Amino acid sequence: MNALDHNATATSDIAVELVDVYKTFRQKQRSERLLDTLSSMLRPKVREVRALRGVNLQIRRGEVVAYAGPNGAGKSTTVKLLSGLLSPDSGSVRSLGMDPVRERARYVSRIGVVFGQRTELWIDHPVAASFEWKRVVWDIPRQRYEHMKGLMQEVLGLGDFFNSLTRELSLGQKMRAELGLALLHEPEILFLDEPTLGLDVLAKRMILDFIKHLNQTQQVTIMVTSHDMAELEQLAGRIVMIDQGAIAFDGSFVRLRQDVTDQRQLVLETAETVPPVLHGATLVKSEIGRHEYVFDAAQTRIATLLEQAASQTQILDVETHRAPIDEVIADIYRAWRKP
């Protein structure tokens, strides 16, 4: 889905809206010297961390939005504000037309939240006990509960370990159970903070496929953070990037690549082991007649590079690829960190 057109979006179509949001944390600092311990306790130094600085963001109903940024950029703080776990220092946070903190009791029954590094599951009890606990506490009607429990067991493969103790599950099984628990009450919005952290390839694939299926079939609005950019690109058409507490980019992955650079990889297999010299491309690797280059497609045409190569050697095979999105993002982060 393309970037949200703020001017064309009706208010009723907006699921999430942050307006000029600021959030600052205060951290007590203590000296590493033992002699300073007493003075630090009596008159502690306080360091201010500006987590969010004037954030403005809208997410449309039914949209999937990737929310990315370096460590400490403000991603988790934003998710906690939208989950009702934190209040902003100033500015407005609205989700589903409600204030997540002031209307928390009514609000949380309409959202689902999954933190990759935290758990809602009861560690020393079966997964089934956590599901039953949520049914009772959230007062989910029995018929609705049985339907959703059966659906989660089927699509997330929970049936094989539904009656197993949570502490005996693999990380992938725990995350699938966490996701199933978050969806048990059929939320309208799903906030996912690093939902595939530490998972193997198969577990990631199952969760990503399910998230996409959920959005396509149920039109659930999804906001997901992750350090895996390839994973985010699979899920969302729109990416919002935050750096040092401020929105630095909001648009499609396609535009992100174009705005930074249309970096491509060119791999040539040649009859000779010596790599051709290509003006407009940089050689990054060469092994036994296989040569890998990188170039900016916005500045240099592939045909031009191939003409240069063909004038120097016999070309046996050609491959060209877009640069992995992780490399594109890494270049962005490096640029942001330059003094």
Buried (B, 14 or more C-beta within 10 A) or exposed (E): EEBBEEEEBEEEEBBBBBBEBBBBEEEEEEEEEEEEEEEBEEEEEEEEEBBBBBBBBBBBBBBBBBBBBBEEBBBBBBBBBBBBBBEBEEBEBBBBEBBBBEBBEEBBBBBBBBBBEEBBBBEEBBBBBBBBBBBEEEEBEEEEBEEBBEBBBEBBBBEEBBEBBBEEBEBBBBBBBBBBBBBBBBBBBBBBBBBBBEBEEEBBBBBBEBBBEBBEEBEBBBBBBBBBBEBBBBBBBBBBBBBBBBBBBBBBBEBBBEEBBBBBBBBBBBEEEEBBEBEEBEBEEBEEBBBBBBBBBEEBEBEBBBEBBEEBBEBEEBEBEEBBBBBBBEBBBEEBEEE
